């Protein structure tokens, strides 16, 4: 009877370990996001579209979390503590670990992965204009957003290296997102003298203005097919509204009051309004089939701060309330594979004012 040589066992062990490692890699690729249901107790009884809710951040102000094209990472803005400015972070959704990828100077906003390769990111920052954290706006004028004149859009590697400035115009340039095929960037700019939606190539060339009506056009996103753009808008109509709007713009501020959701073709044609209410509607994003829009609104309480997520068909019909938490739910996004859903919420706050990021399986 022959004996098996020791090195045969070694070969078998190596092959077995390699196979198990390959199978684990395949499992991670097939199930890139773990939604373990650990936060299911924070799903409201009528929030029927959420399953296996998981909380990803636990303190501070965390918002605008957007998926990488492989659905394995999130990029978001955050700060923890008073007097601090938002910086940009990338999170590995599998293990929950994240790291800052912006410079740490100035204030940043509106980060996005450069689809489809995920080898670069975009974000807006004031660091090149000033390393200091700018002061908050003057709220004696009411609730206003500050349009920091130093904001420009930058592209970097995933670790924050090789920083490249894409916009050089005077004034506010921010709110950039990318088409899924990587063909164009859509963003908001005041370079024309008013806040308009623009597109440009990934290297910052070929800038095209798509809107031209007096008022705020911003927060744009491409449809998954890339042939449509959805955005938020406010167009002053009365003399008082126009005067107030122009005065605030001259001081680099905007009053986010009666924002409405609109859709247009990717070349700027075919503009149409799809929400008609007295609230502030913003942060729109296309459903995976491009036939519906999910967005944030206080339409149920136009004079209050209770913002929920709502959905509507692209023709403005079939309005549906998605969340009912008494507080803020906003900045929704579906994962590119259509299985998962991420949003920011005040639910389960460690302290008053906290906004955290949650992820769930989406149930139709």
C-alpha angles and dihedrals in degrees: 000000000000123000123229110243118241094242089060088063090049091052091049091049092049092049092047093049091046091049093049090047090050091049091050090050089050091050091052091048092049094043104030097162125057112208101176101178092241090137098042090118087069094059109105116235093250097043092104097164095067125085129171096006116201128189113222103182128035111190143027128020113316122171150147096044112181131184128243113238091259091053092234101106139042129208117203146154123246148160132182118208139021120295093024126120127225118266129186124259136182118213129198101221093203096063100015093236118142140177137197113256101175123085097262090235129106118352128304136198146170106029124185139175117251101243140247101015100035090214093124139030136211129216140154119243143169095206094110091054096044135351090212125096104250118236120257119264122271103267091189082088089060126257106338138162117229115230099206108214091214094064114120131161119252136188122210142164116267092267093051096258128129094036111199125187113223101180125048103168122121116266135010120358115165146105094085124173132169135234112248092243090052093240100125145008119225118201148149123262138173092198091115091054094263134063107269139162114252137176130210141169120271090261093053096257129125098034113193128186112221102180130046110170121118108263142051118318113175153117095068128182131182121235115248090256089051095230097103137050126205121198146159122253144180121193116186113221112175124067089249093051093047093048092049092046095050092046092052093045089053087057093045095252138116131199106223098211123127099014115170131195119244137179130208140168115271090256092055097259127119099037116185137168117234104178125060113179141110096253137089109266119188147135096060121183133177122248113240091264092050089231098105138038127219117203145158121257145159091207090129089058108019094176095046141068098246103120120181137177118259135180131211138172116259089252091056097256132118099038111195132183110228104180132031104182113140097242136031126338114166152128096063125189135172118220113251090248089056095233102101140047130204129194142156121247145172090222117122094015119187086205137002111283097028117137117190138185121250132186129196144166109262117234117199 
